Amino acid sequence: MLSGLSAAEKAKYGLHHAERYKYLNQGGNVKITQKKDSEDFIRLVSAMEVLGFYPVEQETIFGILASILHLGNIQLVYP
């Protein structure tokens, strides 16, 4: 999603680079050299369209995924 959304769409969800998200950066490297995330995202959106997902449904899914990424960065501090 981070590689496939336009800059405007990422801004809509408050998204940044993958390195900023704890759920994505724990392995030390957010990129897999043999994998093209942007192409995978295009295939995902295409599959959603074939399955009959409306654009508003796709936006809802992307919003939920963005929320999960943001929630993963919350750190609870106990006294």
DOLUMLUM-711827 format. One record per residue (C-alpha): residue number from 1; x, y, z. Coordinates in Angstrom, 2 decimals. Last residue first. Layout:
N
+------+---------+---------+---------+
: resi :       u :       v :       w :
+------+---------+---------+---------+
:  NUM :       X :       Y :       Z :
...
+------+---------+---------+---------+
This chain:
79
+------+---------+---------+---------+
: resi :       u :       v :       w :
+------+---------+---------+---------+
:   79 :    4.76 :    4.92 :   35.74 :
:   78 :    3.68 :    2.97 :   32.66 :
:   77 :    4.43 :    4.25 :   29.19 :
:   76 :    2.38 :    2.91 :   26.31 :
:   75 :    3.92 :    3.28 :   22.90 :
:   74 :    1.70 :    3.84 :   19.90 :
:   73 :    3.48 :    3.05 :   16.64 :
:   72 :    1.40 :   -0.04 :   15.92 :
:   71 :   -1.73 :    2.09 :   16.07 :
:   70 :   -0.52 :    4.07 :   13.05 :
:   69 :    0.02 :    0.94 :   10.95 :
:   68 :   -3.38 :   -0.42 :   12.01 :
:   67 :   -5.02 :    2.88 :   11.10 :
:   66 :   -3.41 :    2.77 :    7.64 :
:   65 :   -4.83 :   -0.73 :    7.14 :
:   64 :   -8.29 :    0.46 :    8.18 :
:   63 :   -8.08 :    3.45 :    5.85 :
:   62 :   -6.94 :    1.23 :    2.98 :
:   61 :   -9.94 :   -1.02 :    3.58 :
:   60 :  -12.31 :    1.95 :    3.69 :
:   59 :  -10.81 :    3.36 :    0.50 :
:   58 :  -11.33 :    0.02 :   -1.24 :
:   57 :  -14.94 :    0.00 :   -0.08 :
:   56 :  -15.45 :    3.54 :   -1.41 :
:   55 :  -13.95 :    2.47 :   -4.74 :
:   54 :  -16.51 :   -0.36 :   -5.00 :
:   53 :  -15.24 :   -3.91 :   -4.57 :
:   52 :  -16.64 :   -6.13 :   -7.33 :
:   51 :  -14.28 :   -9.08 :   -7.16 :
:   50 :  -12.64 :   -7.96 :  -10.40 :
:   49 :  -12.13 :   -4.50 :   -8.87 :
:   48 :  -10.52 :   -5.95 :   -5.75 :
:   47 :   -8.28 :   -8.10 :   -7.93 :
:   46 :   -7.16 :   -5.01 :   -9.87 :
:   45 :   -6.44 :   -3.18 :   -6.61 :
:   44 :   -4.32 :   -6.12 :   -5.44 :
:   43 :   -2.53 :   -6.41 :   -8.79 :
:   42 :   -1.61 :   -2.71 :   -8.67 :
:   41 :   -0.40 :   -3.20 :   -5.08 :
:   40 :    1.79 :   -6.12 :   -6.13 :
:   39 :    3.33 :   -3.94 :   -8.85 :
:   38 :    4.13 :   -1.24 :   -6.29 :
:   37 :    5.61 :   -3.81 :   -3.92 :
:   36 :    8.09 :   -5.11 :   -6.48 :
:   35 :    9.86 :   -8.05 :   -4.80 :
:   34 :   13.32 :   -9.47 :   -5.50 :
:   33 :   15.08 :   -6.79 :   -3.43 :
:   32 :   12.88 :   -7.20 :   -0.37 :
:   31 :   12.51 :   -3.80 :    1.25 :
:   30 :   11.55 :   -2.91 :    4.83 :
:   29 :   14.95 :   -3.80 :    6.28 :
:   28 :   15.80 :   -4.26 :    9.95 :
:   27 :   13.23 :   -6.99 :   10.48 :
:   26 :   11.25 :   -4.83 :   12.90 :
:   25 :   10.60 :   -2.13 :   10.30 :
:   24 :    7.09 :   -2.96 :    9.10 :
:   23 :    5.04 :   -3.25 :   12.30 :
:   22 :    7.05 :   -0.42 :   13.84 :
:   21 :    6.12 :    1.98 :   11.08 :
:   20 :    8.46 :    4.84 :   10.17 :
:   19 :   10.62 :    2.72 :    7.82 :
:   18 :    7.60 :    2.21 :    5.57 :
:   17 :    7.70 :    5.84 :    4.44 :
:   16 :    4.78 :    8.11 :    5.35 :
:   15 :    1.03 :    7.72 :    5.72 :
:   14 :   -1.44 :   10.28 :    7.04 :
:   13 :   -4.35 :    8.51 :    5.32 :
:   12 :   -5.13 :   11.43 :    2.99 :
:   11 :   -1.40 :   12.17 :    2.71 :
:   10 :   -0.85 :    8.66 :    1.34 :
:    9 :   -3.62 :    9.28 :   -1.21 :
:    8 :   -2.03 :   12.57 :   -2.28 :
:    7 :    1.42 :   10.98 :   -2.61 :
:    6 :   -0.07 :    8.24 :   -4.79 :
:    5 :   -0.68 :    4.82 :   -3.30 :
:    4 :    1.32 :    1.84 :   -4.54 :
:    3 :    4.49 :    1.74 :   -2.47 :
:    2 :    2.82 :    2.40 :    0.87 :
:    1 :    0.00 :    0.00 :    0.00 :
+------+---------+---------+---------+
